[in-house]
Amino acid sequence: MNMRRRSNSCREHRENISLLASSALPEAEQVAVRNHMAHCPACRQYYDEMVGVSGALQQWAQTELPVEADAAFRTRWMQSIQGADAPARTSLAALIYRCGEWFWPSPVAWGALAGVWICLLWLHLAAPAQRVTGHNLATRPSSGTEIRFAQRQRELASLLESLAAPEASKPDQPRPRSERRAESVRG
């Protein structure tokens, strides 16, 4: 028999076993509980313990005189009932336990993921990224690398300007024939 299935079945019957021991379980549900106890020694032992406790409580209730509560006790009792509606503060241990239930499928994976996010957050806060723009370069003090970069940029700009000069200024190209004839006639 599968132990996990049996354990779940026992959990389902525990409350009914307690009610059966105190003679408060309806007849319709007693059959299922008695059948379960016939096959489960742990639940039978639990039933015997509950019968003993229930019997002792019933005997005590019959032998002791009823106690009447005074007005101060009733006032405190009512205040505690009304205070139960107020939201209670949860302790750190309860919060950690609740988080453990939420992350139960893989607590190690969730913990590792949380660690990675904390490291990323720490890196982001330790070295904030600054966008470098032309205005930022002009206003902040320059380092040697930035000076070399600006110098190379100027050299490239001047080289591109010289390559894009008009063709008329080039002396190596021969003139068209029509221009050469006019000069020889004048000359």
N, C-alpha and C positions, 0 to 999 in steps of 0.2 A: 504494500500500500504506500502511496506517495505521502511522505511526511509533511510536506508543505500543504497539501490539500487537507490532511487531517488536522493540522494546526489551525488553518483558516476555519474549518468546520467547528473546532472547539471554541474559537473566539466567538463565532456566531451564537453558540449555545450557552455561553457563560452567564449572560444576564437571565436567560430563561431558567437555568439551573438554580440561580439564586432565588428567583421567584417561586420555583417549585419547592425549594427547601422551606420557604416561609408560607407555603400554602396559598400563594397569591396568583399562581399561574392558571389561566382558564383551561378547562378540560380539553378543548380542541387542540391546544398546543402541547399538552402534557405527553401525548403519544410520541411525537417526534423527539422530544427531549429524552424520554425513557428509552426509546430505541437507540439513540446515540450513546447514552450511558451504558447500555448493555454491551456495547462493543469498545468502549473507551475507558480504560482503568483510571486515567488521570482525571477525567470528568467525574467518574464515580467517587473518587477520593475527594474532589472538590465539593461534590454534593454532600458527602458525609460531614465535612468540615462546616458547611453552611447550615446543615441541620443542627449541629451542635451549637453554633453561635445563635441561630434563630431560636432554638429551645431555651437557651440561657436568657435571651432577651425577653421571651414570652414569660418565663418564670419570674424574672425580675419585675416585669410590668404588673404581674398578679400579686406579688408580695409587698411591693412598695406602695406607700400612700401617694396619691397624685399631688404634685407640687403646683401651686398656683403662683404665677409670676406677678410681681408687684408692678406698679405704674412706671417706675423708673426703668425697669428692665424692658417693659413693653415699648417705652419711648426710644431707648437705645436700639432695640430690635427694629423698629420702624425706620429709624434713621439709617441703619446699616442696609436695610432693604432698598431704601430710596438712593443711598449712595452707590449701590451696585449698578445703577443705571448710568452713572458718570463714567466716562472713558478712563480706564486704568492705564497707568504708565507701564510700558513693557520694559522689562529689564534687558540688559545687554545679552545675558545668557539665553533668554527666551527669543530674542531677535536673531541671535546666531543659530539657534535650533531651528527657527522658522526658515531662515535662509538655507540651512542644510536640507530641509525638506523640499524647498523649491528647486534646488540644484542637485537633487538626489541622483538623477540618471548618471551623471559623471562628475562628482565633486572635484576630482583632480584636474579634469579638463577645464572646468569653470575657474578653478583657482589659478591655473596656469594662464588662462585668458585674462583674468583680472590682473595678474602680475605683469603681463605684457602691456596692458593698457596703462598701468601705473608707471611703467618705465617710459612709455611713449609720452605720457603727460609730463613726467619729470624732464625728459629731454626737451620738450616744447617750451616748458617754463624756464629751463636753465639757459637756453640759447634761442631767444626769439628771432625769427627770420626777418631780415630787413630787405626790402626791395631796393635795388640799386637803380637809380634813375640818373639822368644827366644833371638834374638839379642837385641831387644828393652828392654826386661826384664833385660838383663845383663848390659846394658849401663845406664839405668836411675835409679835414686834413688828408693830404695825399700820401700814400705809401710809395715805395719804390716800384712796385709792380704796377700800380695804377698810372704812374708817370710814364713807364715804358709802354703801357697799353695806349695811352693818349698820344705819345710820340709816334708809335707805329700807325695809329689811326690817321694822324696828319700826313705821314709819308704816303700812305695808301691813297688818301684823298688827292694829294698833289700828283701822284702817278696817274690816277684816273683822269685828272684834268688834262694832263699832257697828252694822253692817248685820245682824248676827245677833241683836240684842237682842230680847227677847220683845215680842209685840204689845200686851200689856196696858199697857205704859208709854207708849204713844203717846197724847198728849192730843187729837189732831185727830179721832179716830174718835168718832162719836156712840154713846151708850149704847143698848142695846136698850130697847124700849117698856116692857117689864115692869119694868125698873129705874127708869125715869122716873116711872111711876105711883106706885110705892112711895114715892118721895121727895116727890111732890106731896101725898100723903095725910098723911104725917108732918109735913110742913112747914107 
